[in-house]
Amino acid sequence: MTTDEILARVSRVPSFSLPRDDLRALLEACDLVKFAGMRPDREEALIVAQRAEKLVRATAASSTLAPFVRDDR
């Protein structure tokens, strides 16, 4: 899934309480590494990892995303 596709699905979850800007920033940082070949330094990588952990922890207790997330493989 692309960043835009993920954000579109998340926008359909009425109780998604995380700031979408935080999610977008995380996904865009990942896109830079995956598609643009950016090589973040240790500090930048740590910041992105901390953002990811924050989002995972904030959504881990919630099952509201389950109907919107599926494995298309």
C-alpha positions in Angstrom: 0.0 0.0 0.0 1.1 3.5 -0.7 1.2 6.3 1.9 -1.9 7.9 0.3 -3.8 4.6 0.4 -3.0 4.0 4.0 -4.0 7.6 4.9 -7.2 7.2 3.0 -8.1 4.0 4.9 -7.3 5.5 8.2 -9.4 8.6 7.4 -12.4 6.2 7.3 -11.9 5.2 10.9 -14.0 7.6 12.9 -12.3 6.8 16.3 -8.7 7.1 15.0 -7.4 9.5 17.6 -3.8 10.0 16.4 -2.9 13.1 14.6 -2.9 12.1 10.9 0.0 14.5 10.4 2.2 12.4 12.7 1.3 9.3 10.6 1.9 11.1 7.4 5.3 12.3 8.6 6.3 8.8 9.6 5.2 7.3 6.3 6.9 10.0 4.2 10.1 9.4 6.1 9.9 5.7 5.3 9.1 6.5 1.7 12.3 8.6 1.4 14.4 5.6 2.5 12.4 3.0 0.4 11.9 4.9 -2.8 14.5 7.8 -2.9 17.4 5.8 -1.5 17.9 8.2 1.4 20.3 6.9 4.0 19.3 8.5 7.4 22.0 9.0 10.0 21.7 7.3 13.4 19.9 10.2 15.0 17.3 10.5 12.1 16.7 6.8 12.2 16.1 6.9 16.0 13.6 9.7 15.6 11.6 7.8 13.0 11.8 4.6 15.1 10.4 6.5 18.1 7.6 8.0 16.0 6.7 4.5 14.8 6.8 3.1 18.4 4.5 5.9 19.6 2.0 5.2 16.9 2.0 1.4 17.5 1.6 1.8 21.2 -1.2 4.3 20.8 -3.1 2.0 18.5 -2.2 -1.4 20.1 -5.0 -1.4 22.6 -7.6 -0.4 20.0 -9.3 -2.9 17.7 -11.0 -0.1 15.6 -8.5 -0.5 12.8 -9.1 -4.2 12.3 -12.0 -3.9 9.7 -9.9 -1.5 7.6 -6.6 -3.5 7.6 -6.3 -6.6 5.5 -3.5 -8.5 3.8 -4.0 -8.2 0.1 -1.2 -10.7 -0.7 
